[in-house]
Amino acid sequence: MSPTDLNRHRQALLTKKAGVERLARTRAFSRTRSHGDDGDRSMAATDDQIVIQLQQNDAKLLRAIDKALDRIVSGEYGICSECEEEIPQIRLDAVPWTRVCVPCKEGL
Ligand SMILES: [Zn+2]
């Protein structure tokens, strides 16, 4: 992969990471607030469930982004971890933290 492409994906990963972290902080705040609410308790519980689910998704995505950044450092970025072929740029542009190509992801 060219240094230009690599740099573009690195920037995309860092931007995405910052966005997810910002969102995660907002969610942590809204969760704290819902606990202090005297409103419908079952409703608050449901909201909590959703927020916890979202926080787990955030954590998973952040881990994937960190691993992708590690792979950039180690020079493994953009190589499918299943078939070891290069992952097409268009897929990396869409999902820069991916570690598998589309055929491998879909089990083809
Ligand atoms: Zn593959």
Residues whose N, C-alpha, C, O or C-beta is under 5 A from the ligand:
A	BS01	ZN	C80 E82 C83 E84 C101 C104
